[in-house]
Amino acid sequence: MAWLYKHPKSGRWFLGWRVGKKLFNRSTGTTDRKEAEKHLATCEIMVTTNREGKLNEAVFRSLTGQSVKRVALKPAVEDYLARKAATVDQNTLKAYRSVLNELLEAVHATATAPDLADITREVLEKHLAKIRLETSAGTCNNKLKRLGVFFRDADERYHTGDPTANLDTYHETPAEADEPDRRPFTPEELRTVFAVAPNGFWKFAIKCGFYTGFRLGRIATLQWQHIDFEKLQFDVKDVKPQKKKRVSVPIMAALYHNLKSLRAAAGNVKPTDYLWPEQAQAYRRDGAILSREFNEQVLVPAGLAKPYKHGGDRRVFNEVTFHSLKHNFVTGMKQIGAPEMVVREMVGHDSAAVSAVYTHSTPEMAREHLKRLPSPFTKKTELIRKSLKRLPEVTK
C-alpha cells in the first residue's frame, strides 16, 4: 500500500509506503496533485510486485527508468551471518548458516553470481522441493522460515524483494501423518539402553533424564553452580533460548552418588566449569552432535533405531529418542499421583491456570513425589515409599 500526503510548508506532494514493518517516504518534487498521482501509481505497482516476490530488475527499470544496485547472493549471505553472530547464540547461528550454505550450494553461488534479485520464488520452490524428498514437512518449513528472515533482511537493505513471500508451507503426507507419536521408554528398554551406554556420560545422562526430565543439551551443559549439594537440588534454566525458565529439581540418591564421585574426581573447579567439558563443547559446536551420538551409540546397539544412511532414503522415524526420557519423567510422576502443579514446576512447562492463582510448588513437595519414582536401573524394583507397593514393578 502506498499513499500521498502534502507537506504543510513546501506544498509538495510526498509519497509514503511500507515494506514489512518499515515505513518509507520521499518527495514527488511537485505541487501538482495529478503529477503526484502518477508517481503514486508507479509506487503502488512496485510495492505490490515486491510483496509478491516478483520485483526484479527488469520490472524496476521498466517502471522507473533506473537500474537497481546489483548485490551478489554470497556476499549478502556472509554479511548477514556476520551481523547475526552478534545477536544470536551459537546453535541458532549454525542453523542459519546451514540453511543459507545449502542454498548457496544449490545455486552454485560465487562471489559475483547469482544476484539476490535472481533468487526468485520459483528458484526457492525448486530448491525446497528437492529438500522435501529427503526430509519431513516440519524440517522444510523450518528452512523456509529461516530463508524468509534472511530475504526480508536483504530486502530492507537492498530493496531486492522477498521471494519467500506467499510461498506455501509444507504438509505431512498421509503416510507421515500415520507415523506414531514419540513415547516413553518401556522399563525393559530403559534397562537395555542403560546397559549398552558406552561411557560414564551416557549412563549419567540416561539416569539424569529419567529422574529430572532435563533435555540432553541441559544435561551436557550442567555446571557446578547448578548443583546445590546442601539443599540436594539442581537449580537451572532451560536451554531453549525462548524459554529460559528457571527450575529447581531435587537430586535423587541414584544421581547424588554419581555427582559426588564426579566432584571428587574433578578436583579444583570453578562454579562455571562444566561437569562434562567434552560433551558441553560438542553441544555448543552443534546441538545435533549428541543427539546423533545417542542414536548411533545407544539406540542402535539397543535395537531401538536404525543407523541413518547419508544420501539414502529419508531418515526413519524413531518412536524413542533421548527426549523420551522427559516423557518417562512426566508420565511416571503423574502415575504415582504427583499433582499437575508439582510436575509443571519441575519440568518448566507453562500453565495459565497455575499462573492465574500464583500457586507454586515447593522443593519439599517435589522431593516427596520424586522419592516415589521406581528405579529401572537395578535388577529389583526399589520403591522408596512402602505405601506405593501397589505400583506395577518396572524391573524383575
C-alpha positions as CSV (number, residue, x, y, z in Angstrom):
1,M,0.0,0.0,0.0
2,A,1.2,3.5,-0.9
3,W,-0.3,6.9,-0.2
4,L,0.2,10.6,-0.9
5,Y,0.4,13.5,1.6
6,K,1.1,17.2,1.2
7,H,3.9,18.8,3.0
8,P,2.4,21.7,5.1
9,K,5.3,24.1,4.4
10,S,6.6,23.4,0.9
11,G,3.2,22.4,-0.6
12,R,4.9,19.5,-2.4
13,W,3.3,16.1,-2.5
14,F,5.1,13.2,-0.8
15,L,4.9,9.5,-1.3
16,G,4.6,7.1,1.7
17,W,4.8,3.3,1.6
18,R,5.5,0.4,3.8
19,V,7.8,-2.6,3.3
20,G,7.3,-5.2,6.1
21,K,7.3,-3.2,9.3
22,K,9.4,-0.3,7.9
23,L,7.9,3.0,6.6
24,F,9.4,4.9,3.8
25,N,8.7,8.3,2.2
26,R,10.1,10.7,-0.4
27,S,9.1,13.8,-2.2
28,T,7.5,13.7,-5.7
29,G,9.0,17.1,-6.3
30,T,5.7,18.5,-7.5
31,T,2.8,20.5,-6.1
32,D,0.5,19.2,-8.8
33,R,-1.8,16.6,-7.5
34,K,-2.2,14.8,-10.9
35,E,1.5,14.6,-11.4
36,A,1.9,13.3,-7.9
37,E,-0.7,10.6,-8.5
38,K,1.4,9.3,-11.5
39,H,4.2,8.7,-9.0
40,L,1.8,7.1,-6.6
41,A,0.5,4.6,-9.3
42,T,4.1,3.6,-10.0
43,C,4.9,3.2,-6.3
44,E,1.8,1.1,-5.7
45,I,2.7,-1.3,-8.5
46,M,6.3,-1.7,-7.2
47,V,5.1,-2.3,-3.6
48,T,2.6,-4.9,-4.7
49,T,5.1,-6.6,-7.0
50,N,7.7,-6.6,-4.2
51,R,5.1,-8.1,-1.8
52,E,4.6,-11.0,-4.3
53,G,8.3,-11.5,-4.6
54,K,8.4,-10.5,-8.3
55,L,10.2,-7.2,-8.1
56,N,13.2,-8.0,-10.3
57,E,15.5,-5.6,-12.1
58,A,13.5,-5.7,-15.4
59,V,10.3,-4.6,-13.7
60,F,12.1,-1.9,-11.6
61,R,13.8,-0.5,-14.7
62,S,10.6,-0.5,-16.8
63,L,8.7,1.4,-14.1
64,T,11.4,3.9,-13.1
65,G,13.9,4.1,-16.0
66,Q,16.6,3.4,-13.4
67,S,18.8,0.4,-12.6
68,V,18.9,-1.3,-9.2
69,K,22.1,-1.8,-7.4
70,R,23.3,-5.3,-8.1
71,V,24.2,-7.3,-5.0
72,A,25.5,-10.9,-5.2
73,L,23.9,-13.5,-3.1
74,K,27.0,-15.0,-1.5
75,P,28.5,-11.7,-0.1
76,A,25.0,-10.8,1.1
77,V,24.8,-14.1,3.0
78,E,28.2,-13.6,4.5
79,D,27.4,-10.1,5.6
80,Y,24.1,-11.3,7.1
81,L,25.7,-14.1,9.1
82,A,28.4,-11.8,10.4
83,R,25.7,-9.4,11.7
84,K,23.7,-12.3,13.1
85,A,26.6,-13.6,15.1
86,A,26.4,-10.6,17.4
87,T,22.7,-11.2,18.2
88,V,22.0,-14.9,18.5
89,D,23.5,-17.9,20.3
90,Q,25.9,-20.3,18.5
91,N,23.4,-23.0,17.8
92,T,20.9,-20.6,16.2
93,L,23.7,-19.1,14.1
94,K,24.7,-22.6,13.0
95,A,21.2,-23.3,12.0
96,Y,21.0,-20.2,9.8
97,R,24.5,-20.9,8.3
98,S,23.5,-24.4,7.4
99,V,20.3,-23.4,5.6
100,L,21.9,-20.5,3.8
101,N,25.0,-22.5,2.8
102,E,22.7,-25.2,1.5
103,L,21.1,-22.6,-0.8
104,L,24.5,-21.2,-1.9
105,E,25.5,-24.7,-2.9
106,A,22.2,-25.4,-4.7
107,V,22.5,-22.3,-6.9
108,H,26.3,-22.7,-7.4
109,A,26.9,-19.3,-5.9
110,T,30.2,-17.5,-6.3
111,A,31.4,-14.1,-5.0
112,T,29.8,-12.4,-8.1
113,A,26.8,-14.5,-9.1
114,P,23.9,-15.1,-8.8
115,D,22.5,-11.8,-7.6
116,L,19.9,-11.6,-4.8
117,A,17.4,-10.5,-7.4
118,D,18.0,-13.7,-9.3
119,I,16.7,-15.8,-6.4
120,T,13.0,-15.8,-7.3
121,R,10.1,-17.6,-5.8
122,E,10.4,-20.3,-8.5
123,V,14.1,-20.9,-7.6
124,L,13.2,-21.4,-4.0
125,E,10.3,-23.6,-4.7
126,K,12.5,-26.0,-6.7
127,H,15.2,-25.8,-4.1
128,L,12.8,-26.7,-1.2
129,A,11.1,-29.4,-3.3
130,K,14.3,-31.3,-3.5
131,I,14.9,-31.0,0.2
132,R,11.3,-32.2,0.8
133,L,12.2,-35.5,-0.9
134,E,14.7,-36.3,1.9
135,T,13.2,-34.6,5.0
136,S,10.0,-34.0,6.8
137,A,7.4,-31.3,6.2
138,G,8.4,-29.7,9.5
139,T,12.1,-29.6,8.5
140,C,11.3,-27.9,5.2
141,N,9.1,-25.3,7.0
142,N,11.9,-24.5,9.4
143,K,14.3,-24.0,6.5
144,L,11.7,-21.8,4.7
145,K,11.2,-19.7,7.9
146,R,15.0,-19.1,8.2
147,L,15.3,-18.2,4.5
148,G,12.4,-15.8,4.9
149,V,14.2,-14.0,7.8
150,F,17.3,-13.6,5.6
151,F,15.5,-12.4,2.5
152,R,13.4,-9.9,4.4
153,D,16.6,-8.5,5.9
154,A,18.1,-8.3,2.5
155,D,15.0,-6.6,1.1
156,E,15.2,-3.9,3.7
157,R,18.9,-3.2,2.9
158,Y,18.9,-3.6,-0.9
159,H,15.2,-3.5,-1.9
160,T,15.6,-6.7,-3.9
161,G,12.2,-8.2,-2.9
162,D,11.3,-11.2,-0.7
163,P,11.0,-14.3,-2.8
164,T,9.7,-16.3,0.2
165,A,6.6,-14.1,0.4
166,N,3.4,-16.1,-0.2
167,L,5.3,-19.4,-0.5
168,D,3.2,-22.3,0.7
169,T,4.3,-24.2,3.7
170,Y,4.6,-28.0,3.5
171,H,2.2,-30.5,4.9
172,E,2.6,-34.1,6.0
173,T,1.7,-36.8,3.6
174,P,-0.9,-39.4,4.7
175,A,1.9,-41.8,5.4
176,E,3.8,-39.3,7.6
177,A,0.6,-38.4,9.4
178,D,0.1,-42.1,10.3
179,E,3.6,-42.2,12.0
180,P,3.3,-42.9,15.7
181,D,3.9,-40.2,18.3
182,R,7.0,-40.2,20.4
183,R,6.6,-42.2,23.6
184,P,8.3,-43.1,26.8
185,F,10.8,-45.9,27.1
186,T,9.4,-49.2,28.5
187,P,11.1,-50.5,31.6
188,E,12.8,-53.2,29.6
189,E,14.0,-50.7,27.0
190,L,15.4,-48.4,29.8
191,R,17.4,-51.3,31.3
192,T,18.7,-52.1,27.8
193,V,19.8,-48.6,26.9
194,F,21.4,-48.2,30.3
195,A,23.3,-51.4,29.9
196,V,24.6,-50.6,26.4
197,A,25.5,-47.0,27.2
198,P,29.2,-46.8,26.2
199,N,30.6,-44.5,28.9
200,G,30.0,-42.6,32.1
201,F,28.5,-39.6,30.5
202,W,25.7,-41.6,28.7
203,K,24.9,-43.6,31.8
204,F,24.7,-40.4,33.8
205,A,22.7,-38.7,31.1
206,I,20.1,-41.5,30.9
207,K,19.6,-41.6,34.7
208,C,19.5,-37.8,34.9
209,G,16.9,-37.5,32.1
210,F,14.8,-40.1,33.8
211,Y,14.9,-38.5,37.3
212,T,14.8,-34.8,36.2
213,G,13.1,-34.6,32.8
214,F,16.1,-32.4,31.6
215,R,16.8,-32.1,27.9
216,L,20.0,-33.6,26.6
217,G,21.5,-30.1,26.0
218,R,20.7,-29.1,29.6
219,I,22.5,-32.2,30.9
220,A,25.5,-31.8,28.7
221,T,26.0,-28.2,29.8
222,L,25.4,-28.6,33.5
223,Q,27.9,-26.5,35.5
224,W,28.9,-27.0,39.1
225,Q,27.0,-23.8,40.0
226,H,23.8,-25.6,39.0
227,I,24.2,-28.2,41.8
228,D,23.4,-27.3,45.4
229,F,24.8,-30.2,47.5
230,E,23.4,-28.7,50.7
231,K,19.8,-28.5,49.5
232,L,20.3,-31.5,47.3
233,Q,18.8,-29.9,44.2
234,F,19.5,-28.8,40.7
235,D,18.9,-25.1,40.1
236,V,19.0,-24.5,36.4
237,K,17.4,-22.7,33.4
238,D,16.0,-24.3,30.3
239,V,18.5,-24.5,27.4
240,K,15.9,-23.3,24.9
241,P,16.5,-19.5,24.3
242,Q,12.8,-18.7,24.0
243,K,12.1,-20.2,27.4
244,K,15.0,-19.7,29.8
245,K,12.7,-20.6,32.7
246,R,14.4,-21.4,36.0
247,V,13.5,-24.7,37.5
248,S,14.6,-26.5,40.7
249,V,14.6,-30.3,40.8
250,P,15.6,-32.4,43.8
251,I,18.7,-34.6,43.4
252,M,17.7,-38.3,44.0
253,A,20.0,-40.7,45.6
254,A,20.8,-42.5,42.3
255,L,22.2,-39.3,40.9
256,Y,23.7,-37.9,44.2
257,H,26.3,-40.7,44.3
258,N,27.3,-40.0,40.6
259,L,27.6,-36.3,41.3
260,K,29.7,-36.8,44.4
261,S,32.1,-39.1,42.5
262,L,32.3,-36.6,39.7
263,R,33.0,-33.8,42.1
264,A,35.8,-35.7,43.8
265,A,37.4,-36.6,40.5
266,A,37.2,-33.0,39.2
267,G,39.5,-31.6,41.8
268,N,39.6,-27.8,41.9
269,V,36.8,-26.4,39.8
270,K,35.2,-23.0,39.3
271,P,31.4,-22.6,39.6
272,T,31.1,-22.1,35.8
273,D,33.1,-25.3,35.0
274,Y,31.2,-28.0,33.2
275,L,30.6,-31.4,34.7
276,W,31.2,-32.9,31.3
277,P,33.5,-30.5,29.4
278,E,33.9,-32.6,26.3
279,Q,30.2,-33.1,25.8
280,A,29.5,-29.4,26.6
281,Q,31.9,-28.3,23.9
282,A,30.3,-30.7,21.4
283,Y,26.9,-29.4,22.2
284,R,27.9,-25.8,21.9
285,R,29.6,-26.6,18.5
286,D,26.5,-28.3,17.1
287,G,23.4,-29.1,19.1
288,A,22.7,-32.2,17.0
289,I,26.0,-33.9,17.6
290,L,25.0,-35.5,20.9
291,S,21.6,-36.5,19.6
292,R,23.2,-38.3,16.7
293,E,25.7,-39.9,19.1
294,F,22.8,-41.1,21.3
295,N,21.2,-42.7,18.3
296,E,24.3,-44.4,17.0
297,Q,25.9,-45.4,20.2
298,V,22.9,-46.2,22.4
299,L,19.6,-46.7,20.5
300,V,21.1,-48.6,17.5
301,P,23.0,-51.1,19.7
302,A,19.9,-51.4,21.9
303,G,17.9,-52.4,18.8
304,L,15.6,-49.3,19.1
305,A,16.8,-47.5,16.0
306,K,18.3,-48.0,12.6
307,P,21.5,-46.2,11.5
308,Y,20.9,-43.2,9.3
309,K,22.4,-43.7,5.9
310,H,23.5,-40.4,4.4
311,G,22.4,-40.0,0.8
312,G,19.8,-42.7,1.2
313,D,16.1,-42.6,1.9
314,R,14.5,-40.2,4.3
315,R,15.6,-40.9,7.9
316,V,13.3,-43.5,9.6
317,F,11.1,-42.1,12.3
318,N,12.0,-43.3,15.8
319,E,9.4,-43.6,18.4
320,V,12.0,-43.2,21.1
321,T,14.8,-40.6,21.4
322,F,16.6,-39.1,24.3
323,H,13.7,-36.7,24.7
324,S,11.6,-39.8,25.5
325,L,13.1,-39.7,29.0
326,K,11.2,-36.5,29.6
327,H,8.1,-38.4,28.7
328,N,9.1,-41.1,31.2
329,F,9.6,-38.5,33.9
330,V,6.3,-36.7,33.4
331,T,4.4,-39.9,32.9
332,G,6.0,-41.6,36.0
333,M,5.3,-38.6,38.2
334,K,1.6,-38.5,37.2
335,Q,1.2,-42.2,37.6
336,I,2.3,-42.0,41.2
337,G,-0.1,-39.2,41.9
338,A,2.1,-36.1,41.8
339,P,-0.2,-33.0,41.3
340,E,-0.1,-31.3,37.9
341,M,1.3,-28.2,39.7
342,V,4.4,-30.1,41.0
343,V,5.1,-31.7,37.6
344,R,4.9,-28.4,35.8
345,E,7.1,-26.6,38.2
346,M,9.9,-29.2,37.8
347,V,9.8,-29.5,34.0
348,G,9.3,-25.8,33.5
349,H,6.0,-26.1,31.5
350,D,3.8,-23.0,31.4
351,S,0.4,-23.2,32.8
352,A,-2.2,-20.4,32.6
353,A,-4.3,-21.8,35.4
354,V,-1.3,-22.1,37.8
355,S,-0.1,-18.6,36.9
356,A,-3.6,-17.1,37.4
357,V,-3.6,-18.0,41.1
358,Y,0.1,-17.5,41.6
359,T,0.4,-21.1,43.0
360,H,3.9,-22.7,43.2
361,S,5.2,-26.0,44.5
362,T,8.0,-26.1,47.0
363,P,11.2,-28.2,46.7
364,E,9.9,-30.3,49.6
365,M,6.7,-31.2,47.7
366,A,8.7,-32.1,44.6
367,R,11.1,-34.2,46.7
368,E,8.3,-36.2,48.3
369,H,6.9,-37.2,44.9
370,L,10.3,-37.9,43.4
371,K,11.1,-40.3,46.2
372,R,8.2,-42.5,44.9
373,L,9.7,-43.0,41.4
374,P,10.9,-46.6,41.0
375,S,14.4,-47.2,39.7
376,P,14.6,-49.0,36.4
377,F,18.4,-49.3,36.5
378,T,18.7,-52.1,39.1
379,K,17.8,-55.8,39.0
380,K,15.0,-55.4,41.5
381,T,12.3,-52.7,41.9
382,E,13.2,-50.2,44.6
383,L,10.0,-48.5,45.8
384,I,11.1,-46.0,48.4
385,R,7.7,-45.4,49.7
386,K,6.2,-48.6,51.2
387,S,2.7,-47.2,50.7
388,L,3.2,-47.4,47.0
389,K,3.9,-51.1,46.8
390,R,0.7,-51.4,44.7
391,L,2.6,-49.9,41.7
392,P,3.5,-52.4,39.0
393,E,7.1,-53.4,39.1
394,V,9.4,-51.9,36.4
395,T,12.3,-54.4,36.9
396,K,12.5,-58.1,37.7
